């Protein structure tokens, strides 16, 4: 099962049933509706052009498959930010459980606007703990892309409106689509995070904005450690009952992570993290135990 399928299964599908209203809307409701509509239009007009599609090939076992994920342009020179997990990464807490295996994407192309072919790009940095990855377009050729300036950001507080603009699939011409939620909670553990509603459940890697179209954070995957999941009632799968889908990493933390990612990219170190020092040994020990014969075995 691909990483994208796993995330889709975790996040679930949100379905909102139609609401029948028998009474006419009040003038106050109409004004509020106009404000919401204006916010949607502002987001699409100012931010939709910064949302791109990343196409790449991911090798799984003996098979290779093409994947498409979305990201956001964060520099006019072609730097794109997206979800680490969607780019084949492994959440920090699960590296040991999964043997530290990273699946490196190849033949990466970034499709901007109505471009269905894409331009060449490469993965330049990952942050498995924060669930962020950065992709750089390699053939910029003097182009200047529309981008979200992370330094010019806002802050999301309890009750604030949150908006995400994404792109539909190729079938619908990758048209922009807006999702809206409210800040349901602001937490400080396991780190500072803003919790939206289920409307953003599968918006991994997408930037979140307030109704002024100011960047307030990025939708990321945050899971408890494997030990915490196993210790919860019902074990590992029981722990997934508390999974909320995407949460929002505040803008200031995204900015710090991006600065670090750019420094890492300059260092020339391999992008994909090495497995933990004893991960291979753990896997070998597990294999040895499995192969051990019990008394009486033939």
N, C-alpha and C positions, 0 to 999 in steps of 0.2 A: 504494500500500500504506500502511495507517495506521501511525502510530507504534507502536501496540500490537502490530500484526502483525510489525513489524520487530523489536521486542524479543523477541517470542515465537520468531521464527526464529533469533535470535542465541542465546537462552538454551537452546532445545531443550526436549524433553519428557523428564522423568525418569521412568524406569520401574523399579520394584523388583520382581523376581520373587519368588514365595513361596519360603520356605526350609523344607524338610522336616526335622524333628528326630526322630530315632528314640529317643534316650535321654531319660529324664525330666529335667526341669530340677532343678538343685541348689538347696538352700535359699538359697545366696547369690544365685543368679540370680533366685529368686522375690522376695527382698527388694529387689534392684535394680529388678526389674520393677514392684514396688509403688511405689518411689520415683519412677520415671518416670511411672507412672500418676497419682500424686499431683501431680506437677509439671504434667501436662497439665490436670488438673482445676483447679488453682490459676490457671493462665494463662487458661483460659476463664472462670472465675468472676470473676476480677479485671480482666481486660483486654479480653475480647470486646466489651463494651459500648462501648469507646472506638474500635473499628474501624468506619468508616463507608464508604458508597459514594458516590462523586461522579459525577453524571450531567451531561453537557454536550454541546453541539453544536460540532463542529469543521468549519470550511470548508476544503475541499481542492479547489483549482481552482474549477470551476463547481458543484461538488457539496458538499452538507452532509451530514454523518453524525453520528448520535448515538453517543457513547462512554460507557463506564462504567469507572471505575477505583476503587481503594480508597485510603483515607487513614486517618490517625489523629487523633483529637481531642486537642489538646495544651493547650487552655484551656477552662475551664468556660463562657466567653463565646462559644464557637463557632469558635475558630481551629483549622483543620485543616491538617495537613502531609501532603504526598504527593510523588510523583516528578515532577520538572520535565519529563522526557522524555515521560512519560505524559500530561502536560497540554499537549502540543503544542510543548514547548521543543526547542531544538537543543543538544546537548552543546557545551561551550565550544570544544573542539578542532576541531569540525567546522563552526563558523559560517562561516568563509571559504569552505570547500568547498561549502557549501550556500547561499552568498550571504547568510548572516546572516538567512535568512527565519524568522520566528516565526509560528506558527499560533495565533492567539488564540482560546481557547475562549469560547463565549457561552452564554447561557441555563443557567448553572451552578446545579445543585441538589444539596444534600447530603441523603442518606437515612440517618437514624439509626435503629438497631434494626430493627423490622419495618415501618418506614415505606417504602412503595413510591412515594410521590409526591415527597417531598423538600421541602426548604425553600430559599428563594432564597439564593444566595451569590455572591461575586465573588472573582476571583483578585487577591491584593493584593501578592504579591512572588514573585520567582524567584531561584534561584541556579543558573545553568547549569553552573558549574564543579563544584559539589557534587551536582548533580542533585536539588535540593530545590525545592518550590514550596509556597506557603501560600495557603489559601482561607479566607475569612471568611464565616460565615453572617451575612446582613444583617438578617434579621428574627428576632432572638433572643426578643423579647417576654417578657423576664423569666425565660426558661428557663435552667437550669444543667445543662450536659451533663457526663457522666462523661468524664474525660480522663486522659491520661498526664502526670504531672508530670515534665517533662524534668530539672528540677533535682534530683530525687531519683533518681539513677541509680547504676548499678554499672559495673564494668569487666570486660571479657571478655579472658581470657588463653588462651594455647595449651592446647588440650585441653578447655576448658570447654564445657559443654552450652549450646547456643543454641536458643531456641524462638521461633517466629513464629506468631501466630494471625491468620488471614485469614477472609474470608467466601466461601462458595460462591456461585454465581450464583443468579439469580431462580428458575431451574428447581428448585433444591434449597433454596428459601426463605431464601437467604442465611445459611444456618446456619454457625456458626464451625467452622473446621478448623485443626488444629495441625500444623505442620511442625517437625521436629527435626533439628539438625545439631550438629557439633562445630567448635570453632575449629581450622582446619587450619593457619593461619599468621597471624602478625601482622607487617605490613610498614610501612615508613616512607616508601616511594616508590611512586607520586608524592606520597603524603601518608600520614598514619597511617590504616591500614585494617586491619580484621579480615576474614580470608578464611574463609567457611564452606564447606561442601560443596555439591554440586549440588542438594541438597534446597531451597535458597533461590534457585535460578537465576533464577526469574521473579518473585520477591517484591519487586519495585521499589516503593519508597515505604513499605514496611511496617516497623514497629518490631521490633527483636529484643530478647528478654528472656533473662535467665538462669533457672535453675530455681527461683529465689526470686521470680520475676515482676518483677524489677528491670529497668528499661530500660537497655540497654547500647549502643544505637546504632540506626541506620536503614539499611535495605537500599537501596543506590543503584547507579547505573550509572557505571562509571569506565572510560574507554577511552583507549588511547594516542593521541597526536596523529596527525593524518593523515599527517604526514611519517614518524613512526615506523612506522606501519602499512605505508606504501608501501615503506619501506626494509627491512622484514622479508622473509625468504625466502618467495617466492610472492606478493609484492606485497600489496595491500590485503586480498585474501581470505585470503592466507596469514597475515596478521597476526591475522585473526579466529580462527585456530586456538587462540590463546592466551587468547581471551575466556572468562572464567569465569562470566559471568552476574552476578547481584547480589553485591556485597560490602557489608560493614557499615562505615559511617562512625561512629566512636566517639561516644558520648554527649556528651562535652565539646565536640566540634566542632559537633555538631548544635545544642547550646545556644547557642554563639557565633553560628552562622549565623542562628538564629531571632531573637536579639536584634537583629542587623543588619537582618534582614528587616522586623521591626516598625518600626525607625527609617526604613527605606526607604518603608514603607507610609505613614508619617506625613508624609513629605516631599511627597507628592502627585505624584511623578514617574510617568510612564507605566510600567506594569508590564513590558511586553514590551521587551526590549533592542533598541536601534537596531542596524542592521547596521554592521559595521566601516566606517570612513570611505571606504575604497577598494574595498569589496566590489562596489558597483554598477559602478565603473569596470572592475574585473577582469572582471565578467560581460559588460560592453559590449565590452571588448577581445577577449574570447574570441569574441563574436558577430561582430565585424568580421573577425577572422582566418578564421572559418568562411565568411564571405561573399566573401572575396577570391577573385578568379578567377585560376587558374593559366594560364600561357602555353599557348595551344592550346585552352583551354576555349571553348565556344561560348556 
